[in-house]
Amino acid sequence: MRSTWKTAMFIDGNKERLARDMSIGNGETLDSLAHLIGVRDEHRAAFNRVVQENLSLIFPSDKAATGQIVVALKQVLSSERELAQYAASI
Amino acid sequence: MPSPTRRWCSFVCLLCSLAPCGAPAAAYLDELIARSRELRLHERREWHRLLHYTTNLVGPGVHSLADAPRFFLAPDGKTNPQSELEATLASFFSDIQETQEAQNPQCAFVSRYSWLDRQLAFDSARMAKQPCKRFNEWRAALNPQGVTLVFPTAYLNNPPSMYGHTLLRIDARDQDEKTRLLAYSINYAANTDETNGLAFAINGLLGVYPGMFSILPYYLKVREYNDLENRDIWEYELNLTREEIDRLLMHTWELAPIYFDYYFFDENCSYYLLELLEAARPDLDLTRGFRWWALPSDTVREVIRQQGLLKRVVYRPSNATVIRHRLELMSPEERTFVNEMGRGRISTRDSAYAALPETAQARVLEVSHDYLNYLRITGRSSVDEPATLARDLLLERSRLGAGPYDPPVPVPGVRPDQGHGTSRIALGAGRRDRANFIELRARPSYHDLMDSDGGYARGAQIEFFDLAVRDYGTGIGPRLEDLKLVNIASISPRNEFFRSPSWKIDAGWARRRLAGGDEPLVFGVHGGPGLAWTVPDSLRSNTMIYAFIESAAEIHKRLEKGFALGAGPSFGVLTDLNPRWRAEAYARAQRFFAGDTDTAWAAGLRQRYTLATDWALRLDLSRERQENQSWNAALISLHHYF
C-alpha cells in the first residue's frame, strides 16, 4: 500500500530538485519519487522520459503549489499507457 | 537514621501511591525491587547509559546529563540511580491509557522497559504489558534496517559551523543507493531561532539553550546542508545488528521530548549521538575521551575506529562543489555562457549559445540553473524574477532530451576522519633578535592556514588556546611567548563565479616591544575584512593571494596611556609548491594612531613540509619592526598532531 501523503510531503519538500531532475530526465530525487509512487524497474525509463517531456505541465508556473503539481503529475501519468497504473499512487 | 527495613517499607508505600497498586501488584513490585537489588541492576553500565549518568567531577556519585524534570520518575532520580530504577519499576504498574498527548510509562520509557524486562523477566500475568501503539507504529513506519552517521562538513564564513556537524540516519529496509533521501534522520541540536553566529556561539558556550533530538526526513537535511548552506556531506554507513538498531530507536523514542542543556563544546550534537550509539551497543565506550570537548570530526573518528563498525562511506557534494567541478570540465566559452545565463544577462535565444552542439547546450543549461540557484540562495542574485528564469532554463533543458551526463564529482582523497589530528604540539628551536631559543607550542584545536588541508575546508582557519613557551637561554628561564585565545580566519578566493569576502579575527596575549626594549605580554584584539584570489587560473590553482585591512586594539599598563589603537594593510601569497610543501610570503603594516602611537610592520616567509598525516616540519623566517627597533627571527619546528 502506497502512502500518498508521504509522496505529497516529498514533493512539497523537494520542488526545486524534482523540477531539475525532471528537466534532465534523471537524478536521485526523481528516483526517490519514482520509488515512492511504486514505479517498477521496467517502467523507469518511460517514467523519466514522460516527466521530462511534460515538465511545463507538471510545473505550470514558477510558484506552483504542491497540490497543483500532484494533480498535474497524475494527469500526465494517466495519459501514458504503461504508466497510468501509477497515477492512483500519487 | 531509619533502619533499612523501615526505609524500604515506606519507600514501597510511596511508590504505590504513584501507581494504582492492589495488594498483588504491590507484592509483585516488592519482588521485582528485591531482585533488582540482589542483581545490583542500578550499578550496571547499561542502566547508567540509559539514564545518561556521568561521574561527578567533584565528590563521589553521579548525575544525569538530562535536564528535563520529566525524564526522572524519582524525586532524586537525577543523582540516584537506584531510586530512579525502583521508581521506574513502580511506574510500569500504572494503568494510564495511551492517547495522542500522553503515554503509559512502559511506552514513554520503552528502552528502560525493554532492558529491565530482559534482566527481570516480567510476568505479564502480574504486570500487564501495554500495547504501546504509538511507538510501534513509529518504528514500523521507519522500517529500520541500518544506521548511518552523517557528517556535513564546515560552512565557511560561519564560525559555529566550522567544526562540522553530525547526525544519524535510519536506513529503511526497502531503501537502496538511489533512495537514501527517503530515510529519516535523528538530529540533536540547540533549540533556538538565533541566527546571529556570535550570539549563538556565546550562548552555546554557556549552556543557555536547551538541546533536543528531532526526527526529520533526511531529504530535508540534505536540502539544508547541500543546497542552502553549500556543505559537502559524508555518510558513514554503520554495521549495527537488528537488536542494536532496535535499542537505538527505543532510546531515541524515550529522548525525543527530553532536553539536555546544549553546550557548544562538550555536550553538543556529536556527544549525544555517541551516547545514542552507546545505548544501542552497551559495550561501546565512545564518550570516554570526550569529557571536556567533543569535536564532530573526532567523534566520527572514534566511531569508525571500533572494530567492524564501519561498513562504507558515501560522499555527497554540495551544490557549490558540483558547480565548481562542472565548470572545470567546460571550455572557457561554455563557462562564459554559464556566467551570463545564470545572471540573467543572456537568454536561451542568444545566437552564440544556439550555435553550440546540443550536448554543450544541455551542460550550459544545467550548470546555469544550479549557479542561478546558488546566487539566489546566497543572496547574490540581481535577477528580478529568479524563479521564472530558473523555470525557463529547465524547460529549455527538457526540450533537449538526453544529456551529457558529466562524471560525478571525484571523492576527495582525504576524508574528514582521515585528516591531521585536531590537537597539535610542536617543539622548535630558533633565533630572534640575536638570541637563541627553544620553543614548545601547544594547540588543543583545530586547523590553521599552513596545516595540511586534507579532510579540512581549505581557507578555514580556526584555532583555540594556541600557547607558546620559549626559553631564550639567557638565564631568565622560560617565558610565555604568546597565547592566542582565538584565531579565526575565513579566506575565500574570488573569481567571476564565487565572490565571498574574507575576514579574520584574533584575540590574545603576545609580546610587544616597548620603546625601552622590554617586551611585556600585551592583550590585543585584531581583525578585519579582506579579499583573496587564486592565480593564475581563476578556477583551480595552487596559489592564493590575499589582502586585508586589519585593525588592532591593545591594552597594557606600560603602553603609553595604557592602550594602542591601530589599523593597516596586510598582504600575502600562499602556494603549494607540491602536495607536501606549502609556503606563505606575507607583509603587514600597522599604524597605531591613538594611545601608544607607533608604526609597526612585519614581513616573512613561512613554510610547512608534511612528513606524514600527523607530522610536519615548519620553517618561519621574519623581520619585524616595533617602536623604532627592528629584528630578524628564524624558527624551525616539528609539529605533531593527535
Interface residues (C-beta under 8 A of the other chain):
Chain A: M9 F10 G13 N14 E16 R17 A19 R20 M22 S23 I24 G25 N26 E28 T29 D31 S32 H35 L36 Q52 E53 L55 S56 F59 S61 D62 K63
Chain B: D174 K178 T179 R180 L181 L182 P217 Y219 L220 R223 D227 E366 H369 D370 N373 E385 A387 T388 A390 R391 L394 L395 R397 S398 G401 A402 G403 Y405
